[in-house]
Amino acid sequence: MRLNRLLVIVLTVFLFFSSCKKYLDVVPDGVPTIDYVFRQRSTAEQYLFTCYSFMPKHGDLFANPAFMAGDELWFHYPYQLSGFTLDMRSWEIARGSQNVNKPLANYWRGEEGASSNLFEGIRYCNIMLENIGKVPHMEQYEKDQWTGEAMFLKAYFHYWLFRMYGPIPVIDKNTSINSSQEEVLVRRQPVDSCVNYIVAVIDSAITLLPEKALNIATEAGRINQAVARSVKAEVLITAASPLYNGNSIYAGFRDKEGKLLFNQDNDPQKWVRAMNAVQEAIDLVHSHNHRLNRFVSTSNVHAEVKTVMDFRTAITDNFNSEVVWGNTNSNANMIQNLAQPRINAANALNTACWSLSSVPLHVVNQFYSKNGVPITEDRTLDFSTRGAQTRVGSDAEKNYIEKGYTTAAINFDREPRFYASLGFDGSKVFGNGQPAGAEMFHLEAKQAQYTGWDGAPTRYNVTGYWPLKLVNHMNVLPTVTSYSVVQYAWPVIRLADLYLMYAEALNEVNGPGGETFRWIDSVRLRAGVPAVQEAWTNYSSNPGKINSKEGMRDIIHRERLIEFAFEGQRFWDLRRWKEAERVWQVPIQGWNYGQKDLVGYYSFTTLFNRTFRLRDYFWPIKEEDLIRNKNLVQNPGW
């Protein structure tokens, strides 16, 4: 890959909120030289926004492999849509089609479903950093801020590649025209070197960035200290995790010079470093009045519904108090369309709503019982006999399940996040643009019912569960031909994420205890779930679990999987914990969507038998790149 050519800046214009300053969609046209770009403030600013344009689209179901390359969402196959072409290449990774000739979701090159070439983005950032000092008639504080933003972006692009490929080349500076061949043919750096570089660049950026966005209307999405410190914490949590910290399966992974690329010693100090970084991030965002989201209503809403909406609007209410980093370069639009169930008879034939995203049963089963423990551990509720059994909704569940409607027995006695996150046959739904306090709808998902499959070859859910938490409740689905979506900037980092990262690090450093419980309980209590000690002491068949580091680790991991379901976190968490090799072997199952009667619909149907090999922890490098650059080595197993 050549890193020394001057760039002609020709980029796609991105569309963002009309209410915000469109700082990411302004790019210079036909700029012939770098010197021209940096001779005035306006074109230099446009160049900075070009650097931003390489940001991965976190909320794009097709561009972010975290949504489709794992096991959290599934789709009908084949997946043709009449009149539309969907880019399902990330899903083909989940179906076992990743390869070395044309790697899918290839951010190394910006190919095969990737939204950008991140090495090219790094090159743009380096050019920005090398030349920003030349711009005349600019205040120094503004030069410093732009420098900090470009530094963060460069570090973040390295981090994204690091999570995908493991050891990567570090491109601190662009090579010059006079560079030797050896300088151009970069090498992969050891994991610890990559992490230390990324963190050092973020630390330098923090000294130049403003603490927070001073005006959300004009600076929404721009990087500040709160974002940078939060990402630094995530980087260090990732580096301390088993995939990167003493991973013996890569004991023989070396570069062409014999340099070991994965340190084989599990270093507990990495957790200490991560713990301190998360604490610093939390202290800063607290000082800026970030808090866990609460649903504000102008009408009376039942307490159970309010708890559901407290959680759901933490994702869908744009820049609510919980959002630390909302990416305006990736608005939630199509991802909502794909998650939206048809909610009443009036929109039974709606063709504007695709309703494709389907949640497998093993992900459904990860949510707690109403007592805040896994359904396999709740000694007061026997879920083992529920299987494909059904049950009729009663007055006791009327805010979650339609009274008098028959649905799966496993849908009863679940925690509020279950009902906030999932739509299913018989579930109550707050939305369709109705004001707070208005009548709730319910889903009817068997074949020929208004939410279910109508027999057409497209636009249907294949498991019987929809990722409802992604859908803004103010979206309107009124007729057979329209769907009005209220977009929101994708919440890359929420305050709840920092709390659970802190609980995870505290447990790894100090084990269970009051401080560890405090942070996980903050997240649980907001979600209407009992505190950890109360739940495991009173309801779990394994009450001693909370007293060991290993047991608490399992609880914290489960909490993250529930809290951040369908937000693009599960994919990376299961990998860094080195649990994908176990979890991703489970068959993809759902209800039998093609059946009209209860017995037929509520029978288990296997849609796909997943396999996961150790090589799948990291992306392959394209074979063509290995041929071009003899200094590169391929990831193990590829």
Number of C-alpha atoms within 10 A of each C-alpha: 12 11 20 15 11 13 14 13 18 12 14 11 12 15 13 19 15 8 10 15 14 19 23 23 18 20 24 18 12 9 15 12 12 17 12 11 22 21 16 16 17 14 19 23 22 20 25 25 22 26 25 24 23 23 21 22 22 26 29 21 25 24 23 19 26 25 26 26 24 26 25 26 26 25 21 17 10 8 15 14 12 9 5 7 9 9 14 21 22 26 25 16 20 23 18 14 12 21 15 14 12 15 22 26 28 25 25 23 18 17 15 17 19 22 21 21 18 24 23 21 21 27 23 25 29 20 20 24 20 13 16 24 14 15 18 11 9 13 9 10 12 12 19 18 19 23 25 27 29 26 25 29 25 28 29 24 22 24 23 17 19 20 20 20 20 23 24 23 19 20 18 16 15 19 16 12 12 8 12 10 9 10 12 17 16 19 21 22 20 21 20 16 17 22 22 14 18 25 23 14 19 24 19 14 27 24 13 20 25 18 19 18 18 11 9 14 14 14 17 23 24 20 27 24 25 26 26 27 25 25 25 28 26 20 22 24 23 24 22 25 23 16 21 25 22 17 16 16 13 18 13 14 18 19 18 12 8 9 13 17 21 25 18 16 10 15 13 13 11 19 23 19 16 26 23 16 22 28 19 16 23 21 11 19 23 13 11 15 10 17 16 18 22 19 17 12 12 8 10 10 15 10 11 15 21 20 22 26 28 22 24 25 22 23 27 24 21 20 21 20 17 24 26 27 24 26 24 27 27 23 23 26 21 17 21 28 21 23 26 26 33 26 25 17 14 13 21 19 15 20 15 16 24 21 26 25 30 24 28 25 20 16 17 20 16 18 25 24 26 21 23 25 28 21 23 16 20 22 14 13 16 11 18 10 10 14 13 16 14 17 15 16 22 14 11 9 16 15 20 28 27 24 18 13 16 17 25 22 18 20 24 21 17 21 22 26 25 26 26 25 24 23 28 27 23 24 28 26 25 25 20 22 17 14 14 21 15 13 11 18 17 22 23 27 29 26 19 16 17 21 27 27 23 19 11 7 14 19 26 27 27 27 27 28 26 26 28 24 28 27 29 26 23 19 19 16 24 17 15 14 12 14 20 16 20 19 22 24 26 27 26 21 20 24 24 25 21 22 21 23 25 26 27 28 28 25 23 22 18 12 21 22 16 9 15 22 19 15 19 23 20 16 22 20 13 18 21 21 24 18 18 21 17 14 18 22 14 15 20 22 16 14 16 13 19 22 13 14 19 15 16 24 20 14 19 21 17 16 21 20 20 19 22 16 25 22 22 21 18 23 21 18 18 20 22 21 15 18 13 22 17 12 16 19 14 15 18 22 21 25 24 22 24 16 18 17 10 16 12 14 22 23 17 16 17 15 19 13 12 16 16 18 13 13 14 20 23 18 26 24 22 19 17 11 16 13 10 11 17 12 15 19 17 19 19 17 11 15
